[in-house]
Amino acid sequence: MGKKMVMVAMMLLLAFTSACSDAGDKDETAENNTTPGVVEEGPADPFGKYDQTITLRYGKEVDPTDKSLPAGDTPENNQYSRYVKDNLNIDTKVTWQAATGTNYEQKVNLAISSNDLPDALVVKDTQLRAMVKAGQLEDLTDAFNRYASPAMKSYMEKTNGVSAEAVTFDGKMYAIPSIQVHSDGVHQMWIRKDWLDKLGLEPPQTMEELENVAKAFVEQDPDGNGKNDTIGIAGQQNGGRLYANFLESTNNTYGLDPIFGAYKAYPGYWLKDDAGNPVYGSILPETKEALAKLRDMYANGLIDKELGIRKAASEPVVNGNAGIFFAPWWMGYGPLPDAIKNDPNANWQAYLLPLDADGQFNAHMGAPSTVFVVVRKGYEHPEAVIKMLNLLIRDESKFDISVPVGHYPLRVPMSYMDESEYSAKALQEVLAGTKKTGRLHRSRLQTACCRHSERQKGEERAV
């Protein structure tokens, strides 16, 4: 009898020990979220480092003219990817890379059509919708709720639901949206002020003055090298857009939107006519007038003859051949640093010009979310991309800004729309005309750009 009792007691002890061991394993799994495809309930650490290295493979957009990476660094292995590895234990691998613009978009489209996706990608709106329809994406609803940092969630809230709506289909969140200021949709005129000074010219206020300045830049050797190699106005690259549209309201960098604005033309947008009826901007008389002017300028050699066929629109800017281009406020982060490296005397300035016949500057605003990070359906760690973006939001100021932040894996812009566009009192005073313009820090320039919807005059916006 005694032996039987001992045997029963030992069996109960073993069963209890095994149960405790199983519970401990489950707790550890839940805490570290290592179960493939499972996101546990409850709050989690937005910056939690994985106990074991995980691998995330992604497709990368690369500017072929970018020379900013230090010796030994690559688009896959650089200060940003190493920071992600050190802080999160995520090893990011570039499955494939493609040149900025059309080449990248074509590569993404091919991956979608062949259903051969890396673990994550940055895509545009039409691609996101195609992937959702094809059932190719992981539902990020739970991962976002658990892992998105307070800052990221706050950014989303600042768009009044617009960004969330852009990534939500049938009640499920299928992407992390970019959140950028409306002024990202505004193209300013960037111009070589040192060339203007050398030729005794002023920033061109009107279309007529713009033509005259561009002609001088082409014909009067502003770079002083004795060669006929300068370009008046640079334009978009192969596959780039001549102007933005309502589906893609930003990132048509080097497009000629301000010239259309000078004719009060908004091609690619739906507008209201005087009676309040919808009309399409591309077929209005103002657009026809703008296109006719652009045709003449191109025929007269004032616009880059390789417009629309260059592999990289930034090439003539970085190489010091172009005197004017149109692009958003953030060009001070790139490619202009590379242009100044090549020519320390290059003095690029930004202006809200040219003006229309009434002396007003006209522009369209950008949508708050235009690009998106998506995760392949079935990827074991959908929360990884959210952690990576959390980390960038928190620590972007720690990086060496001479290396563009575009090298960060799966980076999309994120910022507080209201604070970014309206909090710089000094710039508001400049726009109101109560303070003279001066040399402004480039991170503040977006405030100057946000007010174009009020059709401000084209005073100098020095960068």
N, C-alpha and C positions, 0 to 999 in steps of 0.2 A: 504494500500500500504506500509506504514511504517513497519507494523508487518511482511509483507512478506519479505521485504528487510533484516530485522533483522534475520529472520529464515534462509535465504539464506547465510547470512554472517556467522552465527553460524555453519551451515553445512560445509561451506568451511574451517572454522577454525579447526573444528574437523577432517576433511579429511586431512588437512595439518599436524596437530599434529600427527595423526596416521602414516602418511607417514614418518615423521621424526623419530618417534619411531621405525618403522620397519627398517629404514636405520641404525639407531644406533645399533639395535640388530645384523644386518648383519655385520656391521663393527667389533663389538666385537667378533662375531663368527669367522670372517676371521682372526682377530688378534690372537685369542687363538687357532685356528684350532681345534675346538671341534666338527665340523660336522663329524659324523661317516663316515669313508672311503674316505673323501675328503681332498686332499692336495691343498690348494689355490696356485695361481701363485705368483711369486715375491719372493724376498729374505725374510728370516726369521732368528730369533735369534737361532744360533746353541745350545745355552745353556739356552733357554727360559724355565722358570719354569711354569708348568701348574697351572692355577688358582684353579682347583679342582683336587683332587687326581685321577689318573688313575691307573688301575691295569694291570700288564703284567705278564702272566703266562708262565713259560718256563720249559723245561726239563734240568736237571743239571747232569754233570759228576762229580763224587766225588771219590777222592782217599781214600779208606777205611783205609789206614795206616797213613793218615795225622792227626797229633795230635796238629796242630798249633793253632787252634781256642781257644781263651780264654774261661774260664768258663762262661757258660750261652749263648755263641754264637753258632750258627748252620750254616750249609750250606745255609740256607735261610735267616737267620737274623745275620748279622755280620757287621763289619766296612764298608764294601763296599756297601752292600744293604742299610744300613742306610744313607750313603753318597748320594746315588742315590735318596732316598726318600727326604732327606733334601734339596737337590739342584735342583731337577727336579720335585719333587712331583709325582714320579713314584713308586708305591708299587709293588715290584717284588715278585712273589709267585712261589715256586717250585712245579709244578704239579706232577712230579715224578723225582726220582734221580736213577742213576745207577753207578756202579763202573767204574773207569777209564778203557778205552780200549774196549775189545770185548763186555762186558756187556752193555756199553753205546751204542755202535754201533748197537747191536741187539735190544735194546729198541727203538732206532730211526727207524730202519728198520720196526719194528712192528708198530710203530705209522704211518709210511708212508703207509704200506700195508693195515692197517685198516682205514686209513683216519681219525685218531683220534689224531689230532695235538694240542699241546699247542700253545700259541700265537707266540712263537719264539723258535728257536733251533740253536745250533751250529752243523753243519753237515760237512761231507767230500764231495769231488768232485762227487763221484758216486751217493751219496744220493741227492745232489743238482740236478743233472741231472734227476734223477728219479722223484723228486718232481715237477720240471718244466714240464716234460712230462705228469705228472698226473694232471697238472693244480691246484696244491695245494698252490702256493705261490703268495704273493702280489707283484705287480710290484712296485719296489722301485725307479724307475728312477726319478720321480718328487721329491719324498721325499729326495733323496740324493742330487739332484741339489739345493734344497732350504735349507736343514738343515745341510749338512756335513760341518764341520768347515774347515777353510783354511788349517789347519794342516793335516786333514784327506785327503783332496783333493790333497795336496802336496805329501803325502805318495803314493797315487795312481799314480800320475804322474811320480814318481821316478822309477816305474817298466816299463816305456816305453810302456804302454798299455797292458801288460801281465795280470795284475790283473783285469783290466776292462773287458778284453776279457773272462776271466774265469767265470764271473758272468753275461755275456750278452748273451741273446738268442732272436733271431728275433728282435734285436734292443732294447730290454728291459732289464733293470737291475733287477735281481731277488735275489740278496744277497749282503751283505757287506763282502768283502774278507779279510782274514788275510793278512798282509804284513810283511814278516819277512826276515831277512838277509839270503843270500845263505848259510851261514855257519851253519844255523840251521840243514842242512842236513848232517853235518859232525859229526861223532862220534869220540871222543877222548878216550884215555885210562885214566880212573880215578883210582887211586891206593892209598892205605894206605901207605904213606911215613913213618909213625911211625912204621909200621910193617917191612918195608924194613930196616929201621935203626936198629931195634931190632935184626933182623936176619943177619945183616951185608951184605945186598944185595943192588944192584943198580937198577934203573928203567930198565926194560927189553927192549933192543933195537930190538932184532930179535925174530922170532917165537921160536927158540930154547931156548933163554933166558926167554921168556914168559912162556914156559912150566916149566922151572926150578923154576921160582919164584912162579908160581901157585902151584907147588908141595910142595914147602917149606911152603907156606901159609896153605896148607891142613894138612901137617904132623908135623910141628914144633911148634905148639901152639903159634902163634904170639900174641894172645890176653892175654896169660898168665893166663888163668883161669883153666888150668889143664884138660880141657875137649877136646874131639875130635869133635869139633862143628864148625870149621871154613871152609869157602868155598873159593876156589881159585878164580874162575871167576863166577860172577853172570850173569844170562841171563834173557830173556824176560818172561813175565807172560803168563797165559793162554790166547790164542788168539792173543798174540803179534807176531810181525814179526821178524824172524831171521835176515832179512836184509831188506833194503828199496827197493822200485821199482819205475819205472818211473811215476806211477800214484800216489803213496804216498811216496814222496821223503824225508819226515821228520817225526818226532814223532814216529819212531820205537825205542823209548828209550829202552836201555838195549839190543838192537840187537847186533850182532857180526860183523858188517860191517868192522871194522879195520882188523880183521883176514882175511876176504876175500880180503881186499885191499893189505895185505901182499903177496898175491898170484896173484896180478893184476887181480882179479876176480870182476866182477860187475853183479851178478845175478839180474834179475828183470829189467834190462836196455837193450835197443836197442843200439848197438854199430856199428862202422864201422870197417871192417877188413882191412887188408893191401891193398886190392884192392879197398877200398871205398864202399864195399857192406854192407848192413845192416845184422847184426847177433844178435842173442838173447843171452845175457850174461849168462843166466841160463844153457845153454847147451854146453858151451865152456869148453875146457880141464882145464883151470885155475880154474873154479868153481868146477869141479870134484875133483881137487887136494885139494882145500880148504875144501870141505866137508869131504874128507877122513881124513884130519888132525883133523877136529872138532870131527869126530866120535871117533878117537883114544883118543883125550883129554877127551871126555866125558866118554869113557870106563875106562880110567885111573883115574877117579874121580877128574879131574882138573876143570871141569865145574859143576856148581850146578846140583845135581842129580834131582832136581825138576824143571829143565828148562822146560818152556812151560806149567807147570801145576799150578804154584803158582797163587793165586788170585791177588797178587800185587808184581811186580818185585822189588819194592823198599824195601820190607820187610827185606831181609838179610842185606841190606845196612844200613837201619835205626837202626836195632837191633845190628849192629856191628859184624855180622858174616862173611861178605864178604870182600875180600881184593882188588878185581878188578872188575870193570864193564865198559862198553862202552856206552857213551851217549854224547849229545851236550854240548856246552860251558855253558849253563845256569843252569846246575845242582847245581851250587852254590846257586841258589835261592830255590831249593828244589829237592831232599829230604835231601841234606846234612846238612842244619840247624838242622833238627830233629835228624840226626845221631850224630851231635856234641853235641846236648842237652843231648843225652843218654850217650855219652862218650866224654867229653871235650878234651881228649887227641887224639882223632881221627884227623889225619892230612891228609886230602884228597888232592891230587895233580893231575893236568891234564897234559897229555903229548900227543903229536902227534906221537903215537907209536901203534903197532910195524911197523918196516920198512920192505921193501921187500928185495930180494936178492941183489939188486943194491944199497941198502942203502937209498931208497926213501920212503916217506909216501904217499900212494895213497888213495884218497877218492872221493866221488861224491858230487856234489853241490845240494842244495835243491831248489825247485821251490819257487817263491816269495809268492804264495798264495796256501795254502793247506787245510784250514778249512774256513767255511763261516757261517755268521749269516743270517738266513732266517726268514721271517715273514709269518705266516699263512694268506692265502687269506681271506679277509673280516675283518681282525683285524682293529679296528677303528683308531688306532694310529700307523701306520707303521713308522712314523718318530721317535717314542720313542727309538727304538734300536739305531738309528743314534745319537741321543742326548746322550744316555748313553755311547757310544763309544767316542764321542767328549769329554765328561767329563773325561773319563779315560785317554785319551791322554794328556789332559791339566793338570790333577791333580794327576797323578800316584805317583809323587815324594812326595806327602803329606802323603801317607799312611804308616802305620807301616809294614815294609817289613818282619817282622817275621811271618806275616800271608800271605801266598802265594797269589799273585794277581789272581790266578786261581779261587779264591772264588768270584771275581767280577762277577756279573750276565752277562752272554752272552759274556764273555771276549774272544777276539781273539787277537793274537799278532799284534802289529802295530809299525813300526819303519822306519826311513829313511835308506834305503838300502845302499846308497852310503856313507853317513856320518858314519854310524855304522861300515862299513867294511873297510874304508880306511882313516879315519881322524886322527887316533891315531898315531902320528909320532913316539913316543917312541917305540911302539910295532913293527912298520915297521922296525925300526933300529935293534931291537932284531932279527927279521926274516932275515934281511940282514947280520947279524953277526957283525955289527959294535958296538953293545952294549950288555953287558951281561944281562942275565935274572935276574929278581928279583921278589919280591912279588908284584903282580899286582892286581889292583882293579878288581873285578869279572866282572863289567860292561864293561871293556875294553877287556875282553878275546876274544870276538867275532872277533876282528881285527886279533888276532893271528890265528884264525881258518879259516879266509876267504882265506888265501893264500895257502891252501893245494892243490889247483888246479895246482900250480906251483911245486908240489911235493917237498916241503921243507924238509930238514933234520929234524930228530926228537929231536931237542934240548928240554930241559925242558921248559914247559910253566907253571910257578908257578902261582897258584891262591891264 
